[in-house]
């Protein structure tokens, strides 16, 4: 598994920019675009086509402000407003920060620190996120990498027996508001409460744009498979988690200032490496509302 996009290989050519593969299972770096400048419909069509093909796009050395990021994200679809009125919402209701920065003793954003298990954003909602977009504003000297996993490749590599067991199944995905990344183990080991947000989605979903199938369960938020005994569900999910988190399906991103990543939650998972909480890490996030998985 590589952690540096400079070692990537050329991808299929595009008319308006160059693409380089990040890993075989997912990801491409876009070269030759300045996102602070207006993008024609033709250029964005190529971006969206590349995004559908690779699941994750990296734009290095970008210098964009809050509203430029919001404008770019809005090209991917209807923006998703944040669940809580974080500081970024003063600029736009879809904007928030993933950061450990504090003002007046309070965090200005969400998910301040700690390791975070693999997940797909808001899979506990009826309409999860399609696109998520992070822009690197401040970084710790070490740690805090984001690891992505390609769920097309994971599904296509499933052993036939395992694939048969999940055919047509739904899985319950849950989230407990108030639990942050640093206490995800408590989140997993604590029974659901009246505040838990939950929704059942297909274990295997089909992408609406390209028709490919992807695994749609994850270690952080998937609780159980509907319609089978809990012991059988636990064993099946354990096998799925171990399979989908194999290094051969991953790309680990070592952030640089000015990086912008946009990923497709319908066919990828992501996780965060731990980092020293005494060092500032600040990412600007905008996301796009998706459709109900099928």
Secondary structure, DSSP 8 states (H G I E B T S, - for coil): ----GGG-EE-S--SSSEEEES-SSS-EEEES--TTS---HHHHHHHHHHHHHHSEEEE-S----HHHHHHHHHTTSSB---SS--GGGGT-TTEEEEE--EETTEESSB--SS-EEEE-TTTTSSS-EEEEEEEEEE--SSB--EEEEEHHHHHHTS-HHHHHHHTT-EEEEEEETT--GGGHHHHHHS---TTEEEEEEESEEE-TTT--EEE---TTTEEEETTS-HHHHHHHHHHHHHHHT-GGGEEEE---TT-EEEEETTTEEEEE--B-TTS--EEEEEEEE-----
